[in-house]
Amino acid sequence: MRRKLLVLVLVLGASLAFAAVAAAGNGGFAPETPHSPNASRINDSYKLIALLTGLIFVIVEGALVWFIVRYRNRGRPRTAEGPQIHAHTRLELIWTAVPVLIVAAIAAFVFYKLPGIKDVPAAKAQGGPLVVRIDAHQFYWQFTYPNGTISIDELHAPVHRVVEVEIHSQDVDHSWWVPELGGKFDAIPGRTTHTWFQADRVGTYRGQCGEFCGVFHAEMAARVFVESESAYRSYISSVTPMALGGQEWSGVCAKCHGISGQGGYGPAIAANTVLVEQAGLRHILEQGQNVRKPLASYMPPVGRGWTDAQFTALEAYLKAHVYKGAPSGG
């Protein structure tokens, strides 16, 4: 009776676990629904590996349970020794060959899919890929479009267009990852990595830095806005210096210092005259603060690699919307 109850509990627990995973959908073990050809190929590889490993699990665990029941102790003394079987060449060859064949099948499938994941399509009918530069910083993403427009933490792209991204890092290792549009690609200081996507529908796709890059790693999120070709062109031609300054403030500065400069993880700075002193502001953005031990009040060099136009845009926004000190000529 006790054994039957134990088996019932195990079966019920397994049923609840599988039901929870099924209900969770993408919130469980399944990857996000792909919306780019390279993401679809990654998903195909995942499904094959999940299927094979699931079958192996069922077979191995099923055999284990069957052996436990079939060869359970039936009143024999605990010191009794079972029959000793030595060598079974055919069986040994089978359990060696089968795993090798499974691994070979997985490797062949992955290598077959890999070029379609990694290689950027020529996109000749579209005039070639749209190339966007990504710069990873602690703790934000910067996107530079072919016409020189810059956006912070949000990438805009036209639907059905092949978009190639050139990934750079301005400080430490990061990892660009938008699950619905492709896999993880590292951002490594001093190196340029490449990936691509071709979104199949209009929408917003959320991404996250996939490499622990510091204390505010969780704040290093990104959004990809996929829109019509006309909406995309309208956006990249309409980002004013004041709008860029607002993005820089909210995406770069306010994450630590508060949306109004009231303080948070970092100190309150709304009344700090450095905000309106051009040379001082540029120096602290490019060089950081307290970058050597002890790291009290550490601030990373968040403006490393910025253009003159970016510093000017932030300064104008600070004077107009953030600085609460005495009026200053800058």
C-alpha positions in Angstrom: 0.0 0.0 0.0 2.8 2.4 0.9 4.6 1.7 -2.4 1.5 2.3 -4.4 1.0 5.6 -2.6 4.6 6.6 -3.3 4.2 5.8 -7.0 0.9 7.8 -7.1 2.6 10.8 -5.5 5.5 10.6 -8.0 3.1 10.4 -11.0 1.0 13.3 -9.7 4.1 15.4 -9.1 5.4 14.7 -12.6 2.0 15.6 -14.1 1.8 18.9 -12.2 5.4 19.7 -13.3 4.7 19.1 -17.0 1.4 21.0 -16.7 3.2 24.0 -15.2 5.7 24.0 -18.0 3.0 23.7 -20.7 1.0 26.5 -19.1 4.1 28.7 -18.8 4.8 28.5 -22.5 7.7 30.9 -23.3 7.9 31.7 -19.6 9.0 28.1 -18.9 11.6 26.1 -20.8 10.5 27.0 -24.4 12.4 29.8 -26.2 10.6 32.9 -27.3 8.6 32.7 -30.5 11.1 33.6 -33.3 10.4 36.5 -35.6 13.6 36.4 -37.7 15.0 33.7 -39.9 18.1 33.3 -37.8 16.1 33.0 -34.6 13.9 30.4 -36.3 17.0 28.3 -37.0 18.1 28.6 -33.4 14.6 27.4 -32.4 14.8 24.4 -34.8 18.1 23.4 -33.2 16.6 23.7 -29.7 13.6 21.6 -30.6 15.8 18.8 -32.0 18.0 18.7 -29.0 15.0 18.9 -26.6 13.3 16.0 -28.5 16.3 13.7 -28.4 17.2 14.5 -24.7 13.5 14.1 -23.8 13.4 10.6 -25.4 16.7 9.7 -23.6 15.3 10.8 -20.3 12.1 8.8 -20.7 14.0 5.7 -21.8 16.6 5.8 -19.1 14.3 6.7 -16.3 11.7 4.2 -17.5 14.3 1.5 -17.5 15.4 2.5 -14.1 11.9 2.3 -12.7 11.3 -1.0 -14.4 14.5 -2.5 -13.0 13.6 -1.3 -9.5 10.2 -3.0 -9.7 11.3 -6.1 -11.6 14.3 -6.9 -9.5 13.1 -5.6 -6.1 14.0 -7.5 -3.0 11.5 -10.3 -2.6 12.3 -11.5 0.8 15.9 -12.4 -0.1 18.5 -11.7 2.6 20.2 -8.3 2.2 23.6 -10.0 2.0 22.5 -12.2 -1.0 24.5 -11.6 -4.1 22.9 -11.6 -7.5 24.2 -13.4 -10.5 27.5 -11.9 -11.9 27.4 -11.4 -15.6 30.6 -10.6 -17.4 30.9 -9.2 -20.9 28.1 -8.8 -23.4 29.9 -7.5 -26.5 26.8 -6.8 -28.6 25.1 -4.8 -25.8 28.3 -2.9 -25.0 28.7 -2.0 -28.7 25.0 -0.8 -28.9 25.2 1.5 -25.9 28.5 2.9 -27.2 27.3 3.4 -30.8 23.9 4.8 -30.1 25.1 7.9 -28.1 27.8 8.5 -30.8 25.2 8.5 -33.5 22.9 10.8 -31.5 25.7 13.3 -30.9 26.7 13.1 -34.6 23.1 13.8 -35.7 22.9 16.8 -33.4 26.2 18.2 -34.6 25.3 17.7 -38.3 22.0 19.4 -37.8 23.5 22.4 -36.0 26.3 22.8 -38.5 23.7 22.7 -41.3 21.8 25.5 -39.6 24.8 27.5 -38.5 25.5 29.5 -41.7 21.9 30.7 -41.8 22.3 31.9 -38.2 25.7 33.6 -38.5 26.1 34.7 -42.1 24.4 38.0 -43.0 22.2 37.7 -46.1 23.3 39.7 -49.2 19.8 41.3 -49.4 20.6 42.5 -53.0 17.0 43.2 -53.7 16.9 45.6 -50.7 20.1 47.4 -51.8 22.1 45.4 -49.2 21.7 45.1 -45.4 20.9 48.2 -43.3 24.0 48.5 -41.1 23.6 49.8 -37.6 26.4 50.3 -35.1 25.8 49.2 -31.5 28.0 50.5 -28.8 27.7 48.8 -25.4 28.4 50.9 -22.3 27.9 50.5 -18.6 24.9 50.5 -18.5 23.1 51.3 -21.8 23.1 50.6 -25.5 23.8 53.2 -28.1 22.7 52.8 -31.7 24.1 54.8 -34.6 22.3 54.7 -37.9 23.7 55.1 -41.5 22.7 58.8 -41.6 24.5 59.5 -38.2 21.3 59.6 -36.1 21.9 58.2 -32.6 19.4 56.6 -30.2 19.8 55.3 -26.7 18.4 51.9 -25.5 16.0 51.7 -28.4 16.8 50.5 -31.9 14.4 51.3 -34.7 14.3 49.1 -37.8 12.1 48.6 -40.9 10.0 45.4 -41.1 11.2 42.7 -43.5 14.5 44.5 -44.0 17.8 42.7 -43.3 19.5 44.6 -40.5 23.2 44.0 -39.8 24.5 45.2 -36.5 28.1 45.9 -35.7 28.6 45.3 -32.0 31.3 47.2 -30.1 32.0 47.7 -26.4 33.4 50.9 -24.9 34.3 49.5 -21.5 33.8 45.8 -20.3 32.4 42.6 -21.9 28.7 42.8 -22.7 26.4 40.6 -24.8 23.7 41.7 -27.3 20.6 39.5 -27.0 17.1 40.0 -28.3 15.7 36.4 -28.1 12.9 36.8 -30.7 15.4 38.2 -33.3 18.5 36.0 -32.8 21.1 34.6 -30.4 23.6 36.1 -28.1 26.6 37.9 -29.5 29.4 39.3 -27.3 30.4 42.9 -27.2 34.2 42.8 -26.5 36.4 45.8 -26.0 38.8 46.3 -29.0 36.8 43.9 -31.2 33.9 44.1 -33.6 31.3 41.3 -33.7 28.5 41.0 -36.2 25.0 39.6 -36.2 21.8 40.3 -38.1 18.0 40.0 -38.0 15.1 40.4 -40.4 11.9 40.9 -38.4 8.8 39.4 -40.0 6.2 41.6 -38.3 5.8 45.1 -36.9 6.2 45.2 -33.1 8.4 45.8 -30.1 11.0 43.2 -29.2 12.7 43.3 -25.8 16.4 42.5 -25.3 18.8 42.3 -22.3 22.5 42.3 -21.9 23.4 38.6 -21.6 26.8 39.1 -19.9 27.1 40.2 -16.2 28.8 43.6 -16.8 28.6 45.3 -13.4 26.4 46.3 -10.5 23.6 47.8 -12.8 23.7 44.9 -15.3 19.9 44.4 -14.9 19.2 47.9 -16.1 21.0 47.3 -19.4 17.9 46.5 -21.3 17.1 47.3 -25.0 14.0 47.5 -27.1 13.8 47.0 -30.9 11.0 48.9 -32.5 10.2 47.3 -35.8 8.0 49.6 -38.0 7.2 50.3 -41.6 9.9 51.7 -43.9 8.3 55.1 -43.9 8.0 55.2 -40.1 11.6 54.2 -39.8 12.8 56.9 -42.2 10.6 59.4 -40.4 12.2 58.5 -37.0 15.8 58.7 -38.1 15.2 62.1 -39.8 13.4 63.6 -36.8 15.7 63.1 -33.8 16.5 66.6 -32.7 19.5 67.5 -30.5 17.1 68.1 -27.6 15.4 64.7 -28.2 18.9 63.0 -28.2 19.8 64.9 -25.0 16.6 63.6 -23.4 17.5 60.0 -24.4 21.0 60.4 -23.0 19.7 61.8 -19.7 17.0 59.1 -19.2 19.0 56.2 -20.6 22.5 57.0 -19.3 22.3 59.4 -16.3 18.9 58.9 -14.7 19.4 55.2 -14.2 21.7 56.1 -11.3 20.8 59.7 -10.4 17.0 59.7 -10.7 14.8 61.0 -13.5 14.9 64.5 -12.0 18.4 64.3 -10.7 17.0 63.8 -7.2 19.4 60.9 -6.4 19.0 57.2 -6.2 21.8 54.7 -6.6 24.0 57.7 -7.3 24.0 61.1 -5.5 21.5 63.9 -6.2 22.9 66.1 -8.9 20.1 68.4 -10.0 21.8 71.4 -8.3 25.4 70.4 -9.2 27.1 73.1 -11.2 29.0 70.5 -13.2 25.9 69.9 -15.2 26.2 73.3 -16.8 30.0 73.5 -16.9 30.9 72.2 -20.4 34.5 71.2 -19.6 33.7 69.6 -16.3 30.7 67.7 -17.6 32.7 66.4 -20.5 35.6 65.3 -18.3 33.5 63.3 -15.9 31.5 61.7 -18.7 34.6 60.6 -20.6 36.8 59.7 -17.6 34.4 58.6 -14.9 34.9 59.1 -11.2 36.8 57.1 -8.6 37.7 54.5 -11.1 40.5 53.1 -8.9 40.2 51.5 -5.5 38.6 52.3 -3.2 35.6 52.5 -5.4 33.4 54.7 -3.3 31.1 56.8 -5.4 32.3 55.0 -8.5 31.0 56.2 -11.8 31.9 54.5 -15.1 33.1 56.7 -18.0 29.6 56.6 -19.6 30.4 59.1 -22.3 33.5 57.4 -23.7 33.4 57.5 -27.5 30.7 60.2 -27.7 30.8 62.8 -30.4 30.8 66.5 -29.8 27.2 66.6 -30.9 26.2 64.2 -28.2 27.9 66.2 -25.4 26.3 69.4 -26.7 22.8 67.7 -26.8 23.1 66.5 -23.3 24.3 69.8 -22.0 21.4 71.6 -23.7 18.9 69.2 -22.2 20.4 69.5 -18.7 20.1 73.3 -18.8 16.6 73.2 -20.0 15.1 70.4 -18.0 17.3 69.1 -15.1 19.5 71.7 -13.6 17.9 73.4 -10.6 20.8 75.6 -9.4 21.5 79.2 -9.9 21.5 80.4 -13.6 24.8 80.0 -15.3 26.3 81.0 -18.6 27.8 77.6 -19.0 
